[in-house]
Amino acid sequence: MNMFWYELKAYRKSTIIWTLSLVALIAFFLSMFPSISKDAEEFKKLIEGYPASVRKAIGLNVENVFSILGFYSYSFLYITLCGAIQAMNLGVSIFSKEIREKTADFLFAKPVTRTNIMTAKLLAALTSLAMTNVVYLAAASIIASLVKTEEYSGKIFFMISITLFFIQIIFLALGMIMSVMIRKIRSVLTVSLGTVFALFIVGMLSSTADDNVLRYFSPFKYFDTAYIIKHSSYELPFLIVGVGIVIVSIAASYFIYTKKDIHAF
């Protein structure tokens, strides 16, 4: 339990920074909604001037972007991008920092198993992400209620917002498996940004090409906001794949971490 609190304390500063950044970002986007909805026709003409492939790539839907849920869906794409970076950073650093900071030998000298160490670190990371999402959801809900120009479904708003946490869990799991598989990670940020942006680009390409197969290679496309708004549900095949990635990645991380030789120096 002490290890859990130690790890959670270590994540405190980054958690606060990421949380405030996400809140500031959604506040910036939603603050523009009243002006955009007021001049909807002019903005519609402007948006229609962009090629259809570009609109699909950046998540602009001319049909619903002028509703609060539609505009929120467009803004949410960039919220998930930032949230994925936060989660990937946690996942990659969760074990690699012990090697990088040369504290692995000290940690393994303690009367705790590697499984206990891993569980404490994982729970601390999940708690950090959960706190970020609670604050973000509360702030986003308040801001949306202040800028709305018409009533909207709180259920759908919540369903869209909570996918941030789902996507973060997937990237946390991917970061964990990379953390235990790569012998020595010198720069967590480089690995995190490279992976997240690569998968983000794959997601944009899948939208441009309307390729459902390519969607499976980008967690950013597992939760289609347009589908959620229309059907008030998630797409089961992508939900299953997302759960599978998390289970397999975490299970593999536990197995590798408990078996591998870890050198502090």
PLY file of the C-alpha trace (Angstrom):
ply
format ascii 1.0
element vertex 265
property float x
property float y
property float z
element edge 264
property int vertex1
property int vertex2
end_header
0.00 0.00 0.00
2.91 2.33 0.76
4.20 1.79 -2.77
0.81 2.74 -4.21
0.77 6.04 -2.33
4.39 6.72 -3.22
3.67 6.21 -6.93
0.49 8.27 -6.74
2.42 11.09 -5.10
5.07 10.85 -7.82
2.35 11.31 -10.47
0.71 14.21 -8.63
2.39 17.07 -10.47
1.93 15.60 -13.95
-1.67 14.67 -13.15
-2.49 18.23 -12.12
-0.79 19.68 -15.21
-2.53 17.30 -17.63
-5.90 17.78 -15.94
-5.70 21.56 -16.08
-4.50 21.38 -19.67
-7.48 19.25 -20.74
-9.91 21.53 -18.93
-8.32 24.62 -20.51
-8.43 23.00 -23.96
-12.12 22.08 -23.79
-12.93 25.50 -22.32
-11.16 27.11 -25.29
-13.04 25.01 -27.84
-16.49 25.31 -26.26
-16.10 29.06 -25.71
-16.19 29.40 -29.51
-19.47 27.51 -29.87
-21.89 30.41 -29.28
-20.24 32.50 -32.01
-20.09 29.58 -34.43
-23.71 28.57 -33.87
-24.82 32.19 -34.26
-23.19 32.48 -37.69
-23.89 28.88 -38.67
-24.58 29.54 -42.35
-21.34 31.43 -42.90
-19.30 28.79 -41.10
-21.09 26.06 -43.04
-20.03 27.65 -46.32
-16.48 27.96 -45.01
-16.37 24.31 -43.91
-17.84 23.09 -47.18
-14.95 24.81 -48.94
-12.59 22.19 -47.49
-12.21 18.89 -49.37
-14.38 16.08 -47.98
-11.26 14.02 -47.19
-9.85 16.83 -45.05
-13.15 17.25 -43.18
-13.24 13.53 -42.43
-9.61 13.48 -41.31
-10.10 16.25 -38.73
-13.53 15.05 -37.64
-15.64 17.88 -39.07
-19.21 16.83 -39.80
-21.13 19.61 -41.57
-24.47 18.10 -40.58
-24.08 18.23 -36.81
-21.10 20.48 -36.03
-23.47 23.35 -35.20
-25.15 21.44 -32.39
-23.47 21.38 -28.99
-22.94 17.60 -29.16
-21.62 17.78 -32.72
-19.20 20.59 -31.93
-18.14 18.84 -28.73
-17.46 15.68 -30.75
-15.17 17.62 -33.08
-13.33 19.21 -30.14
-13.13 15.89 -28.33
-10.83 14.45 -30.99
-8.04 16.70 -29.74
-8.92 16.05 -26.10
-8.37 12.33 -26.68
-5.06 13.06 -28.41
-3.77 14.89 -25.33
-5.27 12.29 -23.00
-3.57 9.50 -24.92
-0.20 11.20 -24.52
-0.79 11.47 -20.77
-1.68 7.78 -20.51
1.14 6.65 -22.78
3.64 8.63 -20.70
2.40 6.88 -17.56
2.51 3.45 -19.18
5.99 3.81 -20.66
7.50 5.29 -17.50
5.72 2.99 -15.08
8.63 0.49 -15.06
11.30 1.99 -17.29
11.98 4.75 -14.76
13.38 2.17 -12.32
16.03 1.26 -14.90
16.58 4.83 -16.06
16.92 6.20 -12.52
18.94 3.14 -11.39
16.61 2.27 -8.51
15.59 -1.23 -9.63
18.09 -3.03 -7.39
16.88 -1.06 -4.34
13.23 -1.77 -5.19
13.74 -5.52 -5.68
15.62 -5.77 -2.37
12.35 -4.98 -0.58
10.23 -7.88 0.80
7.61 -7.59 -1.95
7.05 -9.64 -5.08
7.35 -8.23 -8.57
3.63 -8.87 -9.00
2.90 -6.65 -5.99
5.19 -3.97 -7.36
3.48 -4.06 -10.73
-0.01 -4.03 -9.22
0.78 -1.02 -7.03
2.21 0.91 -9.97
-0.72 -0.01 -12.23
-3.32 0.98 -9.64
-1.55 4.29 -9.05
-1.54 5.03 -12.78
-5.23 4.11 -13.13
-6.10 6.28 -10.13
-4.23 9.19 -11.67
-6.15 8.82 -14.95
-9.45 8.40 -13.10
-8.91 11.64 -11.18
-8.11 13.45 -14.43
-11.32 12.17 -15.99
-13.52 13.06 -13.02
-12.30 16.65 -13.03
-12.44 16.89 -16.83
-15.99 15.50 -17.02
-17.23 17.86 -14.32
-15.61 20.87 -15.97
-16.75 19.93 -19.49
-20.34 19.40 -18.30
-20.43 22.80 -16.59
-18.91 24.61 -19.57
-21.26 22.88 -22.04
-24.30 23.86 -19.97
-23.12 27.47 -19.98
-22.52 27.78 -23.72
-25.36 25.62 -25.05
-27.88 27.25 -27.36
-30.40 24.40 -27.08
-31.06 21.35 -24.92
-28.89 18.29 -25.44
-28.71 14.72 -24.17
-26.67 14.48 -20.99
-26.45 10.72 -21.47
-24.81 11.04 -24.89
-22.52 13.80 -23.60
-21.40 11.45 -20.81
-20.99 8.51 -23.21
-18.71 10.57 -25.44
-16.74 12.02 -22.53
-16.10 8.70 -20.77
-14.45 7.31 -23.90
-11.48 9.49 -22.97
-10.90 7.16 -20.01
-11.37 4.07 -22.18
-8.84 5.30 -24.74
-6.40 6.24 -21.98
-6.60 2.73 -20.50
-5.74 1.26 -23.91
-2.71 3.54 -24.28
-1.67 2.90 -20.68
-1.68 -0.84 -21.43
0.28 -0.33 -24.66
2.79 1.81 -22.79
3.20 -0.87 -20.12
4.01 -3.62 -22.58
6.53 -1.36 -24.31
8.03 -0.47 -20.94
8.81 -4.10 -20.09
9.78 -5.20 -23.59
12.23 -2.42 -24.47
15.42 -3.01 -22.54
16.25 0.63 -21.87
14.11 3.65 -22.68
16.16 6.82 -22.59
13.33 9.24 -23.37
9.77 8.44 -22.32
8.37 11.46 -24.15
9.95 10.47 -27.46
8.49 6.97 -27.33
5.09 8.23 -26.15
4.74 10.99 -28.74
5.98 8.78 -31.55
3.51 6.01 -30.76
0.51 8.25 -30.10
0.97 10.42 -33.18
1.58 7.38 -35.39
-1.70 5.81 -34.27
-3.47 9.18 -34.54
-2.36 9.49 -38.16
-3.54 5.94 -38.85
-6.92 6.97 -37.45
-7.05 10.01 -39.72
-6.19 7.84 -42.73
-8.95 5.38 -41.83
-11.46 8.24 -41.70
-10.29 9.63 -45.02
-10.50 6.26 -46.75
-13.64 5.07 -44.90
-11.66 1.93 -44.11
-13.15 -0.02 -41.18
-10.27 -2.50 -41.24
-7.74 0.29 -40.76
-9.80 1.56 -37.81
-8.79 -1.51 -35.82
-5.18 -0.28 -35.86
-6.01 3.03 -34.17
-7.59 3.19 -30.69
-8.65 6.75 -31.51
-11.28 5.31 -33.87
-12.69 2.64 -31.57
-15.32 5.08 -30.28
-16.92 6.92 -33.17
-18.68 9.98 -31.74
-21.02 10.26 -34.73
-22.14 6.67 -34.12
-22.60 7.36 -30.40
-24.74 10.44 -31.11
-26.90 8.55 -33.60
-27.30 5.21 -31.77
-26.64 6.08 -28.11
-24.30 3.10 -27.92
-20.80 1.93 -28.74
-19.74 -0.28 -31.63
-19.39 -3.74 -30.11
-16.60 -5.11 -32.38
-14.29 -2.19 -31.57
-15.23 -2.33 -27.90
-14.26 -6.01 -27.79
-10.95 -5.31 -29.56
-10.17 -2.50 -27.11
-10.85 -4.75 -24.10
-8.76 -7.49 -25.70
-5.80 -5.16 -26.21
-5.92 -4.08 -22.57
-6.20 -7.62 -21.18
-3.49 -9.08 -23.41
-1.09 -6.16 -22.91
-1.43 -6.11 -19.12
-1.24 -9.90 -18.81
1.84 -9.99 -21.05
3.41 -7.15 -19.05
2.95 -9.09 -15.79
4.42 -12.25 -17.32
7.45 -10.55 -18.85
8.14 -8.36 -15.83
8.11 -11.29 -13.40
10.40 -13.40 -15.59
12.92 -11.03 -17.12
16.35 -10.15 -15.76
16.37 -6.48 -14.86
19.70 -4.68 -14.66
19.85 -1.40 -12.82
23.19 -0.44 -14.27
0 1
1 2
2 3
3 4
4 5
5 6
6 7
7 8
8 9
9 10
10 11
11 12
12 13
13 14
14 15
15 16
16 17
17 18
18 19
19 20
20 21
21 22
22 23
23 24
24 25
25 26
26 27
27 28
28 29
29 30
30 31
31 32
32 33
33 34
34 35
35 36
36 37
37 38
38 39
39 40
40 41
41 42
42 43
43 44
44 45
45 46
46 47
47 48
48 49
49 50
50 51
51 52
52 53
53 54
54 55
55 56
56 57
57 58
58 59
59 60
60 61
61 62
62 63
63 64
64 65
65 66
66 67
67 68
68 69
69 70
70 71
71 72
72 73
73 74
74 75
75 76
76 77
77 78
78 79
79 80
80 81
81 82
82 83
83 84
84 85
85 86
86 87
87 88
88 89
89 90
90 91
91 92
92 93
93 94
94 95
95 96
96 97
97 98
98 99
99 100
100 101
101 102
102 103
103 104
104 105
105 106
106 107
107 108
108 109
109 110
110 111
111 112
112 113
113 114
114 115
115 116
116 117
117 118
118 119
119 120
120 121
121 122
122 123
123 124
124 125
125 126
126 127
127 128
128 129
129 130
130 131
131 132
132 133
133 134
134 135
135 136
136 137
137 138
138 139
139 140
140 141
141 142
142 143
143 144
144 145
145 146
146 147
147 148
148 149
149 150
150 151
151 152
152 153
153 154
154 155
155 156
156 157
157 158
158 159
159 160
160 161
161 162
162 163
163 164
164 165
165 166
166 167
167 168
168 169
169 170
170 171
171 172
172 173
173 174
174 175
175 176
176 177
177 178
178 179
179 180
180 181
181 182
182 183
183 184
184 185
185 186
186 187
187 188
188 189
189 190
190 191
191 192
192 193
193 194
194 195
195 196
196 197
197 198
198 199
199 200
200 201
201 202
202 203
203 204
204 205
205 206
206 207
207 208
208 209
209 210
210 211
211 212
212 213
213 214
214 215
215 216
216 217
217 218
218 219
219 220
220 221
221 222
222 223
223 224
224 225
225 226
226 227
227 228
228 229
229 230
230 231
231 232
232 233
233 234
234 235
235 236
236 237
237 238
238 239
239 240
240 241
241 242
242 243
243 244
244 245
245 246
246 247
247 248
248 249
249 250
250 251
251 252
252 253
253 254
254 255
255 256
256 257
257 258
258 259
259 260
260 261
261 262
262 263
263 264
